[in-house]
Amino acid sequence: MGLATVRATIAPTVRFVGFWTAVVLPFVYIPLLFAGLDGATMNAFVALLVAHVVSLLVGREYGQ
């Protein structure tokens, strides 16, 4: 099994997960914003924002 075969098998799944993660993550922002952005909540918000950007980049070609 070559690298091209592994890539062709795994890439659609990774794009699928990235796309749907990017769709769902904004709903997690709401409770964090209601809790207030101080201390640990701010750290969680920044981590969530970074995860959202990564998922947008990974899932951008899903369904094309």
C-alpha positions as CSV (number, residue, x, y, z in Angstrom):
1,M,0.0,0.0,0.0
2,G,1.6,3.2,-1.2
3,L,1.4,6.7,0.2
4,A,-0.9,7.8,-2.6
5,T,-3.3,5.0,-1.7
6,V,-3.3,6.0,2.0
7,R,-3.7,9.6,1.1
8,A,-6.7,8.9,-1.2
9,T,-8.3,6.8,1.5
10,I,-7.8,9.1,4.4
11,A,-8.1,12.6,2.9
12,P,-11.8,12.5,2.3
13,T,-12.5,11.5,5.9
14,V,-10.2,14.2,7.2
15,R,-11.9,16.8,5.0
16,F,-15.3,15.6,6.2
17,V,-14.3,15.9,9.9
18,G,-12.7,19.3,9.3
19,F,-15.8,20.6,7.5
20,W,-18.4,19.5,10.0
21,T,-16.2,20.6,12.9
22,A,-16.0,24.0,11.4
23,V,-19.8,24.0,11.1
24,V,-20.4,22.9,14.8
25,L,-17.7,24.9,16.6
26,P,-19.5,28.3,16.5
27,F,-22.3,26.9,18.7
28,V,-19.7,26.3,21.4
29,Y,-18.8,30.0,21.4
30,I,-22.2,31.0,22.8
31,P,-21.8,29.5,26.3
32,L,-18.2,30.8,26.5
33,L,-19.4,34.3,25.7
34,F,-22.2,34.2,28.2
35,A,-19.7,33.0,30.9
36,G,-17.5,35.9,30.2
37,L,-14.0,36.0,28.8
38,D,-11.7,36.1,31.7
39,G,-8.9,33.7,32.8
40,A,-9.5,30.1,31.9
41,T,-12.5,31.0,29.7
42,M,-10.4,33.3,27.6
43,N,-7.8,30.5,27.2
44,A,-10.6,28.1,26.1
45,F,-12.0,30.7,23.7
46,V,-8.6,31.3,22.1
47,A,-8.0,27.5,21.8
48,L,-11.5,27.1,20.3
49,L,-10.8,29.9,17.8
50,V,-7.5,28.3,16.8
51,A,-9.3,24.9,16.4
52,H,-11.9,26.6,14.3
53,V,-9.4,28.1,11.9
54,V,-7.6,24.8,11.5
55,S,-10.9,23.0,10.8
56,L,-11.8,25.6,8.2
57,L,-8.5,25.1,6.5
58,V,-8.7,21.3,6.6
59,G,-12.3,21.1,5.5
60,R,-12.4,23.8,2.9
61,E,-12.3,21.4,-0.1
62,Y,-15.0,19.0,1.3
63,G,-17.8,18.4,-1.2
64,Q,-16.1,19.9,-4.2
